[in-house]
Amino acid sequence: MSLDDLYMEIILDHYRNPRNRSGELEGHDVHVHHSNPLCGDELDLRVRLRDGQIDGLAYDGDGCSISMASASVMSEVVIGRKVADAEDLAEAFRLMMHGEGVGRQEDLGDGVVFEGVAKFPVRVKCALLGWMALKDALNTHSEGGQAHSVTHE
């Protein structure tokens, strides 16, 4: 099995067996909806914060295997992290998706398999959807904002 095949297997596993995919999260502090009209991907994200860290996270949505698998990976690696650390990790993922190399490889966990997606610019927004929703949710919460929707052009 080649490395590309292994990476595809990990992506498909997260797509077929999503982690933290649920429409509900009891006691969530912030809810955001992100969509990408170019491909039709949509994602609802709910985050619960306690003592400056991500205590719980749930997402739901419709989209391609890349967007849903990436959201699954994101949910796994950020739950339990301090908010600032999760924001930094989301930025490391964003930079990786824009061809800047893999930073925080150990912390990204299965997220490193998405590095190959950077070769396909049309799919980068798919992989980033959940991560950008996370950044938006954390920013919204820090500013005392309410639930809202964001469309990515």
mmCIF file of the C-alpha atoms, coordinates in Angstrom:
data_MODEL
# 
_entry.id   MODEL 
# 
loop_
_atom_site.group_PDB 
_atom_site.id 
_atom_site.type_symbol 
_atom_site.label_atom_id 
_atom_site.label_alt_id 
_atom_site.label_comp_id 
_atom_site.label_asym_id 
_atom_site.label_entity_id 
_atom_site.label_seq_id 
_atom_site.pdbx_PDB_ins_code 
_atom_site.Cartn_x 
_atom_site.Cartn_y 
_atom_site.Cartn_z 
_atom_site.occupancy 
_atom_site.B_iso_or_equiv 
_atom_site.pdbx_formal_charge 
_atom_site.auth_seq_id 
_atom_site.auth_comp_id 
_atom_site.auth_asym_id 
_atom_site.auth_atom_id 
_atom_site.pdbx_PDB_model_num 
ATOM 1   C CA . MET A 1 1   ? 0.000   0.000  0.000  1.00 0.00 ? 1   MET A CA 1 
ATOM 2   C CA . SER A 1 2   ? 1.420   3.377  -0.994 1.00 0.00 ? 2   SER A CA 1 
ATOM 3   C CA . LEU A 1 3   ? 1.469   6.405  1.273  1.00 0.00 ? 3   LEU A CA 1 
ATOM 4   C CA . ASP A 1 4   ? -1.217  8.065  -0.888 1.00 0.00 ? 4   ASP A CA 1 
ATOM 5   C CA . ASP A 1 5   ? -3.402  4.968  -0.500 1.00 0.00 ? 5   ASP A CA 1 
ATOM 6   C CA . LEU A 1 6   ? -2.909  5.039  3.276  1.00 0.00 ? 6   LEU A CA 1 
ATOM 7   C CA . TYR A 1 7   ? -3.844  8.721  3.390  1.00 0.00 ? 7   TYR A CA 1 
ATOM 8   C CA . MET A 1 8   ? -6.965  8.051  1.318  1.00 0.00 ? 8   MET A CA 1 
ATOM 9   C CA . GLU A 1 9   ? -7.924  5.227  3.694  1.00 0.00 ? 9   GLU A CA 1 
ATOM 10  C CA . ILE A 1 10  ? -7.640  7.591  6.679  1.00 0.00 ? 10  ILE A CA 1 
ATOM 11  C CA . ILE A 1 11  ? -9.784  10.215 4.931  1.00 0.00 ? 11  ILE A CA 1 
ATOM 12  C CA . LEU A 1 12  ? -12.394 7.607  3.998  1.00 0.00 ? 12  LEU A CA 1 
ATOM 13  C CA . ASP A 1 13  ? -12.408 6.244  7.561  1.00 0.00 ? 13  ASP A CA 1 
ATOM 14  C CA . HIS A 1 14  ? -13.184 9.705  8.951  1.00 0.00 ? 14  HIS A CA 1 
ATOM 15  C CA . TYR A 1 15  ? -15.859 10.178 6.279  1.00 0.00 ? 15  TYR A CA 1 
ATOM 16  C CA . ARG A 1 16  ? -17.529 6.807  6.895  1.00 0.00 ? 16  ARG A CA 1 
ATOM 17  C CA . ASN A 1 17  ? -17.047 6.824  10.686 1.00 0.00 ? 17  ASN A CA 1 
ATOM 18  C CA . PRO A 1 18  ? -17.183 10.496 11.613 1.00 0.00 ? 18  PRO A CA 1 
ATOM 19  C CA . ARG A 1 19  ? -16.109 11.566 15.067 1.00 0.00 ? 19  ARG A CA 1 
ATOM 20  C CA . ASN A 1 20  ? -18.300 14.034 16.984 1.00 0.00 ? 20  ASN A CA 1 
ATOM 21  C CA . ARG A 1 21  ? -20.803 14.335 14.143 1.00 0.00 ? 21  ARG A CA 1 
ATOM 22  C CA . SER A 1 22  ? -24.124 15.122 15.707 1.00 0.00 ? 22  SER A CA 1 
ATOM 23  C CA . GLY A 1 23  ? -26.599 17.907 15.224 1.00 0.00 ? 23  GLY A CA 1 
ATOM 24  C CA . GLU A 1 24  ? -26.725 18.627 18.937 1.00 0.00 ? 24  GLU A CA 1 
ATOM 25  C CA . LEU A 1 25  ? -24.378 19.556 21.749 1.00 0.00 ? 25  LEU A CA 1 
ATOM 26  C CA . GLU A 1 26  ? -25.934 20.147 25.143 1.00 0.00 ? 26  GLU A CA 1 
ATOM 27  C CA . GLY A 1 27  ? -24.942 23.444 26.711 1.00 0.00 ? 27  GLY A CA 1 
ATOM 28  C CA . HIS A 1 28  ? -23.073 24.766 23.681 1.00 0.00 ? 28  HIS A CA 1 
ATOM 29  C CA . ASP A 1 29  ? -21.849 28.354 23.891 1.00 0.00 ? 29  ASP A CA 1 
ATOM 30  C CA . VAL A 1 30  ? -21.634 29.175 20.214 1.00 0.00 ? 30  VAL A CA 1 
ATOM 31  C CA . HIS A 1 31  ? -23.137 27.906 16.956 1.00 0.00 ? 31  HIS A CA 1 
ATOM 32  C CA . VAL A 1 32  ? -22.002 28.867 13.472 1.00 0.00 ? 32  VAL A CA 1 
ATOM 33  C CA . HIS A 1 33  ? -23.035 27.731 10.001 1.00 0.00 ? 33  HIS A CA 1 
ATOM 34  C CA . HIS A 1 34  ? -20.516 27.817 7.156  1.00 0.00 ? 34  HIS A CA 1 
ATOM 35  C CA . SER A 1 35  ? -21.135 26.999 3.524  1.00 0.00 ? 35  SER A CA 1 
ATOM 36  C CA . ASN A 1 36  ? -19.228 26.879 0.293  1.00 0.00 ? 36  ASN A CA 1 
ATOM 37  C CA . PRO A 1 37  ? -21.626 27.616 -2.589 1.00 0.00 ? 37  PRO A CA 1 
ATOM 38  C CA . LEU A 1 38  ? -19.060 26.597 -5.208 1.00 0.00 ? 38  LEU A CA 1 
ATOM 39  C CA . CYS A 1 39  ? -19.309 22.949 -4.230 1.00 0.00 ? 39  CYS A CA 1 
ATOM 40  C CA . GLY A 1 40  ? -22.393 22.856 -1.998 1.00 0.00 ? 40  GLY A CA 1 
ATOM 41  C CA . ASP A 1 41  ? -20.621 21.901 1.240  1.00 0.00 ? 41  ASP A CA 1 
ATOM 42  C CA . GLU A 1 42  ? -22.426 23.044 4.401  1.00 0.00 ? 42  GLU A CA 1 
ATOM 43  C CA . LEU A 1 43  ? -21.433 22.683 8.030  1.00 0.00 ? 43  LEU A CA 1 
ATOM 44  C CA . ASP A 1 44  ? -23.091 23.514 11.346 1.00 0.00 ? 44  ASP A CA 1 
ATOM 45  C CA . LEU A 1 45  ? -20.660 23.707 14.252 1.00 0.00 ? 45  LEU A CA 1 
ATOM 46  C CA . ARG A 1 46  ? -21.467 23.927 17.949 1.00 0.00 ? 46  ARG A CA 1 
ATOM 47  C CA . VAL A 1 47  ? -18.759 24.508 20.548 1.00 0.00 ? 47  VAL A CA 1 
ATOM 48  C CA . ARG A 1 48  ? -18.927 24.340 24.337 1.00 0.00 ? 48  ARG A CA 1 
ATOM 49  C CA . LEU A 1 49  ? -16.210 26.193 26.236 1.00 0.00 ? 49  LEU A CA 1 
ATOM 50  C CA . ARG A 1 50  ? -15.278 25.772 29.899 1.00 0.00 ? 50  ARG A CA 1 
ATOM 51  C CA . ASP A 1 51  ? -12.405 27.435 31.736 1.00 0.00 ? 51  ASP A CA 1 
ATOM 52  C CA . GLY A 1 52  ? -10.757 28.671 28.540 1.00 0.00 ? 52  GLY A CA 1 
ATOM 53  C CA . GLN A 1 53  ? -10.756 25.347 26.758 1.00 0.00 ? 53  GLN A CA 1 
ATOM 54  C CA . ILE A 1 54  ? -12.896 23.446 24.287 1.00 0.00 ? 54  ILE A CA 1 
ATOM 55  C CA . ASP A 1 55  ? -14.999 21.184 26.474 1.00 0.00 ? 55  ASP A CA 1 
ATOM 56  C CA . GLY A 1 56  ? -17.200 19.839 23.696 1.00 0.00 ? 56  GLY A CA 1 
ATOM 57  C CA . LEU A 1 57  ? -17.722 20.168 19.976 1.00 0.00 ? 57  LEU A CA 1 
ATOM 58  C CA . ALA A 1 58  ? -20.264 18.761 17.564 1.00 0.00 ? 58  ALA A CA 1 
ATOM 59  C CA . TYR A 1 59  ? -20.788 19.322 13.874 1.00 0.00 ? 59  TYR A CA 1 
ATOM 60  C CA . ASP A 1 60  ? -23.212 18.238 11.231 1.00 0.00 ? 60  ASP A CA 1 
ATOM 61  C CA . GLY A 1 61  ? -23.498 18.977 7.572  1.00 0.00 ? 61  GLY A CA 1 
ATOM 62  C CA . ASP A 1 62  ? -23.593 17.838 4.017  1.00 0.00 ? 62  ASP A CA 1 
ATOM 63  C CA . GLY A 1 63  ? -20.565 17.807 1.823  1.00 0.00 ? 63  GLY A CA 1 
ATOM 64  C CA . CYS A 1 64  ? -17.903 15.886 0.044  1.00 0.00 ? 64  CYS A CA 1 
ATOM 65  C CA . SER A 1 65  ? -15.688 13.315 1.704  1.00 0.00 ? 65  SER A CA 1 
ATOM 66  C CA . ILE A 1 66  ? -12.862 15.852 2.051  1.00 0.00 ? 66  ILE A CA 1 
ATOM 67  C CA . SER A 1 67  ? -14.934 18.458 3.934  1.00 0.00 ? 67  SER A CA 1 
ATOM 68  C CA . MET A 1 68  ? -16.677 15.987 6.233  1.00 0.00 ? 68  MET A CA 1 
ATOM 69  C CA . ALA A 1 69  ? -13.517 13.965 6.968  1.00 0.00 ? 69  ALA A CA 1 
ATOM 70  C CA . SER A 1 70  ? -11.564 17.143 7.704  1.00 0.00 ? 70  SER A CA 1 
ATOM 71  C CA . ALA A 1 71  ? -14.279 18.303 10.129 1.00 0.00 ? 71  ALA A CA 1 
ATOM 72  C CA . SER A 1 72  ? -14.100 14.909 11.841 1.00 0.00 ? 72  SER A CA 1 
ATOM 73  C CA . VAL A 1 73  ? -10.316 15.174 12.234 1.00 0.00 ? 73  VAL A CA 1 
ATOM 74  C CA . MET A 1 74  ? -10.618 18.758 13.478 1.00 0.00 ? 74  MET A CA 1 
ATOM 75  C CA . SER A 1 75  ? -13.135 17.724 16.110 1.00 0.00 ? 75  SER A CA 1 
ATOM 76  C CA . GLU A 1 76  ? -10.840 14.975 17.392 1.00 0.00 ? 76  GLU A CA 1 
ATOM 77  C CA . VAL A 1 77  ? -7.754  17.100 17.736 1.00 0.00 ? 77  VAL A CA 1 
ATOM 78  C CA . VAL A 1 78  ? -9.224  20.250 19.311 1.00 0.00 ? 78  VAL A CA 1 
ATOM 79  C CA . ILE A 1 79  ? -11.518 18.913 22.043 1.00 0.00 ? 79  ILE A CA 1 
ATOM 80  C CA . GLY A 1 80  ? -9.761  19.434 25.376 1.00 0.00 ? 80  GLY A CA 1 
ATOM 81  C CA . ARG A 1 81  ? -7.366  22.087 24.060 1.00 0.00 ? 81  ARG A CA 1 
ATOM 82  C CA . LYS A 1 82  ? -7.090  25.608 25.364 1.00 0.00 ? 82  LYS A CA 1 
ATOM 83  C CA . VAL A 1 83  ? -8.789  28.085 23.017 1.00 0.00 ? 83  VAL A CA 1 
ATOM 84  C CA . ALA A 1 84  ? -5.535  29.816 22.009 1.00 0.00 ? 84  ALA A CA 1 
ATOM 85  C CA . ASP A 1 85  ? -3.915  26.453 21.270 1.00 0.00 ? 85  ASP A CA 1 
ATOM 86  C CA . ALA A 1 86  ? -6.892  25.353 19.129 1.00 0.00 ? 86  ALA A CA 1 
ATOM 87  C CA . GLU A 1 87  ? -6.741  28.647 17.218 1.00 0.00 ? 87  GLU A CA 1 
ATOM 88  C CA . ASP A 1 88  ? -3.027  28.146 16.615 1.00 0.00 ? 88  ASP A CA 1 
ATOM 89  C CA . LEU A 1 89  ? -3.634  24.586 15.441 1.00 0.00 ? 89  LEU A CA 1 
ATOM 90  C CA . ALA A 1 90  ? -6.335  25.784 13.029 1.00 0.00 ? 90  ALA A CA 1 
ATOM 91  C CA . GLU A 1 91  ? -3.863  28.307 11.645 1.00 0.00 ? 91  GLU A CA 1 
ATOM 92  C CA . ALA A 1 92  ? -1.226  25.564 11.227 1.00 0.00 ? 92  ALA A CA 1 
ATOM 93  C CA . PHE A 1 93  ? -3.786  23.529 9.260  1.00 0.00 ? 93  PHE A CA 1 
ATOM 94  C CA . ARG A 1 94  ? -4.669  26.557 7.106  1.00 0.00 ? 94  ARG A CA 1 
ATOM 95  C CA . LEU A 1 95  ? -1.014  27.203 6.313  1.00 0.00 ? 95  LEU A CA 1 
ATOM 96  C CA . MET A 1 96  ? -0.509  23.536 5.425  1.00 0.00 ? 96  MET A CA 1 
ATOM 97  C CA . MET A 1 97  ? -3.475  23.705 3.051  1.00 0.00 ? 97  MET A CA 1 
ATOM 98  C CA . HIS A 1 98  ? -1.880  26.689 1.331  1.00 0.00 ? 98  HIS A CA 1 
ATOM 99  C CA . GLY A 1 99  ? 1.353   24.783 0.732  1.00 0.00 ? 99  GLY A CA 1 
ATOM 100 C CA . GLU A 1 100 ? 3.333   26.218 3.654  1.00 0.00 ? 100 GLU A CA 1 
ATOM 101 C CA . GLY A 1 101 ? 4.383   22.805 4.971  1.00 0.00 ? 101 GLY A CA 1 
ATOM 102 C CA . VAL A 1 102 ? 3.246   20.822 7.974  1.00 0.00 ? 102 VAL A CA 1 
ATOM 103 C CA . GLY A 1 103 ? 3.605   22.603 11.288 1.00 0.00 ? 103 GLY A CA 1 
ATOM 104 C CA . ARG A 1 104 ? 2.594   20.939 14.568 1.00 0.00 ? 104 ARG A CA 1 
ATOM 105 C CA . GLN A 1 105 ? 2.529   17.564 12.864 1.00 0.00 ? 105 GLN A CA 1 
ATOM 106 C CA . GLU A 1 106 ? 2.018   15.593 16.084 1.00 0.00 ? 106 GLU A CA 1 
ATOM 107 C CA . ASP A 1 107 ? -0.841  17.839 17.242 1.00 0.00 ? 107 ASP A CA 1 
ATOM 108 C CA . LEU A 1 108 ? -2.635  17.683 13.880 1.00 0.00 ? 108 LEU A CA 1 
ATOM 109 C CA . GLY A 1 109 ? -2.967  13.914 14.190 1.00 0.00 ? 109 GLY A CA 1 
ATOM 110 C CA . ASP A 1 110 ? -4.751  12.503 11.150 1.00 0.00 ? 110 ASP A CA 1 
ATOM 111 C CA . GLY A 1 111 ? -4.973  16.075 9.833  1.00 0.00 ? 111 GLY A CA 1 
ATOM 112 C CA . VAL A 1 112 ? -1.553  15.716 8.215  1.00 0.00 ? 112 VAL A CA 1 
ATOM 113 C CA . VAL A 1 113 ? -3.082  13.444 5.561  1.00 0.00 ? 113 VAL A CA 1 
ATOM 114 C CA . PHE A 1 114 ? -4.802  16.486 4.063  1.00 0.00 ? 114 PHE A CA 1 
ATOM 115 C CA . GLU A 1 115 ? -1.460  17.974 3.020  1.00 0.00 ? 115 GLU A CA 1 
ATOM 116 C CA . GLY A 1 116 ? -1.888  16.279 -0.362 1.00 0.00 ? 116 GLY A CA 1 
ATOM 117 C CA . VAL A 1 117 ? -5.167  18.119 -0.903 1.00 0.00 ? 117 VAL A CA 1 
ATOM 118 C CA . ALA A 1 118 ? -3.152  21.339 -1.202 1.00 0.00 ? 118 ALA A CA 1 
ATOM 119 C CA . LYS A 1 119 ? -2.139  20.110 -4.680 1.00 0.00 ? 119 LYS A CA 1 
ATOM 120 C CA . PHE A 1 120 ? -5.771  20.524 -5.764 1.00 0.00 ? 120 PHE A CA 1 
ATOM 121 C CA . PRO A 1 121 ? -6.711  24.191 -5.195 1.00 0.00 ? 121 PRO A CA 1 
ATOM 122 C CA . VAL A 1 122 ? -10.391 23.566 -5.900 1.00 0.00 ? 122 VAL A CA 1 
ATOM 123 C CA . ARG A 1 123 ? -10.506 21.151 -2.921 1.00 0.00 ? 123 ARG A CA 1 
ATOM 124 C CA . VAL A 1 124 ? -8.624  23.328 -0.416 1.00 0.00 ? 124 VAL A CA 1 
ATOM 125 C CA . LYS A 1 125 ? -11.798 25.169 0.648  1.00 0.00 ? 125 LYS A CA 1 
ATOM 126 C CA . CYS A 1 126 ? -13.447 21.797 1.222  1.00 0.00 ? 126 CYS A CA 1 
ATOM 127 C CA . ALA A 1 127 ? -10.715 20.736 3.639  1.00 0.00 ? 127 ALA A CA 1 
ATOM 128 C CA . LEU A 1 128 ? -10.722 24.130 5.360  1.00 0.00 ? 128 LEU A CA 1 
ATOM 129 C CA . LEU A 1 129 ? -14.485 24.401 5.920  1.00 0.00 ? 129 LEU A CA 1 
ATOM 130 C CA . GLY A 1 130 ? -14.596 22.876 9.414  1.00 0.00 ? 130 GLY A CA 1 
ATOM 131 C CA . TRP A 1 131 ? -11.381 24.557 10.532 1.00 0.00 ? 131 TRP A CA 1 
ATOM 132 C CA . MET A 1 132 ? -12.551 27.997 9.423  1.00 0.00 ? 132 MET A CA 1 
ATOM 133 C CA . ALA A 1 133 ? -15.875 27.375 11.163 1.00 0.00 ? 133 ALA A CA 1 
ATOM 134 C CA . LEU A 1 134 ? -13.916 26.589 14.344 1.00 0.00 ? 134 LEU A CA 1 
ATOM 135 C CA . LYS A 1 135 ? -11.887 29.797 14.084 1.00 0.00 ? 135 LYS A CA 1 
ATOM 136 C CA . ASP A 1 136 ? -15.084 31.748 13.466 1.00 0.00 ? 136 ASP A CA 1 
ATOM 137 C CA . ALA A 1 137 ? -16.882 30.114 16.395 1.00 0.00 ? 137 ALA A CA 1 
ATOM 138 C CA . LEU A 1 138 ? -14.033 30.835 18.809 1.00 0.00 ? 138 LEU A CA 1 
ATOM 139 C CA . ASN A 1 139 ? -13.750 34.419 17.578 1.00 0.00 ? 139 ASN A CA 1 
ATOM 140 C CA . THR A 1 140 ? -17.516 34.902 17.777 1.00 0.00 ? 140 THR A CA 1 
ATOM 141 C CA . HIS A 1 141 ? -17.555 33.624 21.343 1.00 0.00 ? 141 HIS A CA 1 
ATOM 142 C CA . SER A 1 142 ? -14.652 35.842 22.429 1.00 0.00 ? 142 SER A CA 1 
ATOM 143 C CA . GLU A 1 143 ? -16.510 38.857 21.032 1.00 0.00 ? 143 GLU A CA 1 
ATOM 144 C CA . GLY A 1 144 ? -19.758 37.861 22.748 1.00 0.00 ? 144 GLY A CA 1 
ATOM 145 C CA . GLY A 1 145 ? -21.484 37.221 19.424 1.00 0.00 ? 145 GLY A CA 1 
ATOM 146 C CA . GLN A 1 146 ? -24.438 35.060 18.557 1.00 0.00 ? 146 GLN A CA 1 
ATOM 147 C CA . ALA A 1 147 ? -24.982 32.208 16.121 1.00 0.00 ? 147 ALA A CA 1 
ATOM 148 C CA . HIS A 1 148 ? -24.580 33.160 12.483 1.00 0.00 ? 148 HIS A CA 1 
ATOM 149 C CA . SER A 1 149 ? -23.878 31.912 8.966  1.00 0.00 ? 149 SER A CA 1 
ATOM 150 C CA . VAL A 1 150 ? -20.863 32.498 6.754  1.00 0.00 ? 150 VAL A CA 1 
ATOM 151 C CA . THR A 1 151 ? -20.670 31.807 3.040  1.00 0.00 ? 151 THR A CA 1 
ATOM 152 C CA . HIS A 1 152 ? -17.237 31.233 1.509  1.00 0.00 ? 152 HIS A CA 1 
ATOM 153 C CA . GLU A 1 153 ? -16.820 32.514 -2.030 1.00 0.00 ? 153 GLU A CA 1 
# 
